[in-house]
Amino acid sequence: MLELVDPCQKVKKQEYKNVFPTLEQKLAACQRAARAAGIPVIIVFEGWHAAGKGMVINSLAQVLDPRGFRVHLTLPRNEEEKRHPWMWRFWNRIPGAGEIAIFDHSWYQRVLDDFAEGRISKKEFRQAIADILEFERQLADAGTLIVKFWLHIDPRVQKKRLKALASSPATRWKVSPEQWKQNKKYKKWFNLANQVLEATSTFQNPWQIVEAHQARFTRLKVFRTLISKIEQEAQRRSKQLAEPPSPMPEPREDELLRPTILDRVDLTQSLERGQYEKELRGLQKALYELEHRCHLAQVPVVIVFEGWDAAGKGGVIKRLTRGLDPRGYEVVPIGPPTAEEKAHHYLWRFWRRLPKTGHITIFDRSWYGRVLVERVEGFCREEEWQRAFREINEFEKQLADFGTVVIKFWLHIDPDEQLRRFQARQSDPNKQWKITEEDWRNRSKWRQYEVAVTQMLERTSTTYAPWTVVEANCKLFARIKALRTVKERLEAAVS
Amino acid sequence: MLELVDPCQKVKKQEYKNVFPTLEQKLAACQRAARAAGIPVIIVFEGWHAAGKGMVINSLAQVLDPRGFRVHLTLPRNEEEKRHPWMWRFWNRIPGAGEIAIFDHSWYQRVLDDFAEGRISKKEFRQAIADILEFERQLADAGTLIVKFWLHIDPRVQKKRLKALASSPATRWKVSPEQWKQNKKYKKWFNLANQVLEATSTFQNPWQIVEAHQARFTRLKVFRTLISKIEQEAQRRSKQLAEPPSPMPEPREDELLRPTILDRVDLTQSLERGQYEKELRGLQKALYELEHRCHLAQVPVVIVFEGWDAAGKGGVIKRLTRGLDPRGYEVVPIGPPTAEEKAHHYLWRFWRRLPKTGHITIFDRSWYGRVLVERVEGFCREEEWQRAFREINEFEKQLADFGTVVIKFWLHIDPDEQLRRFQARQSDPNKQWKITEEDWRNRSKWRQYEVAVTQMLERTSTTYAPWTVVEANCKLFARIKALRTVKERLEAAVS
């Protein structure tokens, strides 16, 4: 991509003076348009050292409404960031609807600087490229506009600029040994950059190469590109038929190929109290030790509980956590998203709550809401929940690649058992608070949920994050099976 | 407080067996009651090493609904935490309405361990005690229930327990040299603990001393105390006349002693364009350098902009940020609080957005909303905004003590000028988006705001965080005055 680029492009002073003020006004108007249309915008600046990233970002900052953008300088990862999957810090920084996030260096640092300096292996490099493609695709699919600039200069100009910076006491601190090294190994870096740009320039999220020998030209090209990209996106949105999503209709009888996974679950399995008490004690003791071993081994653990209303999620979580040291785990209940969460990609709120190494996070409901309640109730469009199967697999794969143990439970009961439990709750004054109108409404959509759950299990059970379906008509049996599964998975992780 | 405590208290096994299950049920019910009443609960565990903090916290975790509490283990501060005022990490962890936060060690670490080990000076110790008292009072005033336990054992039992722990390979890692040191210097530690407990045991937030030689007794006392505290608080709330706050009435003519601070502002001050351009360039250049010097000196900077609608806050912020490197500052626009923010203490969202050392945060409106819009519109009760004057001063004092430069601007215009600007905005299609119904509504309450602003300026202008009133009828004059003020304050901070 870089071979044929001539970085010497210039624009005359007078022409620049005639044109630039109009571009500034247009870009400010674009920011307002993006805000009005609720478009999240990501602007990435990468390129050679001393290519002028800081200069361009300054120009943008002078034009944009400071209340609507943030500049994120990407430094080497800090302690906290190292204890999470490497993409975690960028997910934490994605813009919400109508916001602009400008990245001075970005996730490309890993495949450029870190790889060039030998801080990651060839295998990690390939993995990182895949992670980047997933990240950008997931955001763009959900409506984020990503504009990526590569500021290009040749080695001669780079050397001249580094020398100039190093010769003044006011700017000397800006020049690091790594920058000189890049200049000396320009050819090697050129090949690496070329390879990275080619691998990550997609139809959806292409790179914009900017010839950066002249500041005027650089600014003009960056401003023009941003204006045209934002205008296009705003126009595309205004044309989009904003067809509201609709709830899932009652499925046809032949919608599922029977017997389904759920049909085959043996709900007669049960356990008597004496046996239960004995096994529970043993499991809780084992889990306490395993939690400690996971902490020593710095293994992060994610446990997801999904299941029918009244299937006993709360009860299982309680028995599970009773076996654990409370300083090592956190239970995250997932309800309807807040306004801030709605303004971001739906996976954002889960990325933010991931455990650091050596810790356990238990999700009481989870990202699977996308393909369950959101699908059934029509809170998202069909293409959105369809896409979610893949996105969720990719998300969990990134966790697993980092070494996270991902354990997922579907607690299964049949409709008769659910009815019995609903009625029991209603007649017990200590449990009435547990049952609401919504539970009855969900129950009336049992058949829709059956389809959604079946497809979820089929499409998101993977080798790295398999589902465990728990026969939960007998609560005691369910608890023991779930705890035993956690025990086995943790044992496998630390042995 | 500890002199007369006999840590040997015991309870017989049979009595414990008869009583404890009921306490467990009661505590679980208390958690539900606290959730229903929206009470945030903080439980602090401090005490001697090996006194059984972990054991009690485990017992609590086994009873409480895991979706409603979090355990926070207080470790030595990490990089990020060291770059903020020391209370920052605890403000970040305060519970929201109906949530329970359990602290295994807490803010007392600073006045106990850090002071005992000589990591802070006597002066810092005294300051920290004051900070703690403010923190707990502010939270309790706003309805947080704080229960603080000191688990007490004598040196003989401590030694026995440490030996037992050290003798088993499974628990040896729990015993650190610091723990042995505490045992050896038990007397010195005793005096320090005594002093800290006395200084921080207030009527509102008293310490609960727990005799901790026997686990059964410890558990019983902790459970009973929590149950009674939560029940009391829930009852107090139910009795509280939930009188809704009301908007501020139109003030009487003699409500303010004229001439007020605002009356005395000379709004005829102005600047002509040529002079403005020249001064602006000079100031922006100086600010760019000062930002860099503040970064090198690791000085954090907070700049607050308040002012009448259309007084020109946005314009000043734009000129200010144009002079800065966007990687070093952040602009935080403050709007109505989100649901999550409403569930927390009103200062929480500002604590969370404080700059780290070497960075600048510009607040476009701020915590002063409490004594301005919330007071005038009746979004909080009178005792709440009355209390806020002191709370805000304490907040800013903590920032200043950490070395933060706090700069606050009130942009002042007169009603005629505001009307001219509103009308100009409405007739300019590029500016119509800037004016809303709310602006007109606020304008109709000019006299109420005049009282609120005057009292705010009088009561919250301090030596460590003074207000600068900016004469803003002439926009050019206002911008130069604000930028010059920032320049002078930063110069003073780094010279």
Interface residues (C-beta under 8 A of the other chain):
Chain A: R32 G54 I57 N58 L60 A61 Q62 D65 P66 R67 R70 V71 L73 N78 E79 E80 I102 D104 G314 I317 K318 T321 R322 L324 D325 P326 R327 E330 V331 P333 T338 A339 E340 I362 D364 W433
Chain B: R32 G54 I57 N58 L60 A61 Q62 D65 P66 R67 R70 V71 L73 N78 E79 E80 I102 D104 G314 I317 K318 T321 R322 L324 D325 P326 R327 E330 V331 P333 T338 A339 E340 I362 D364 W433
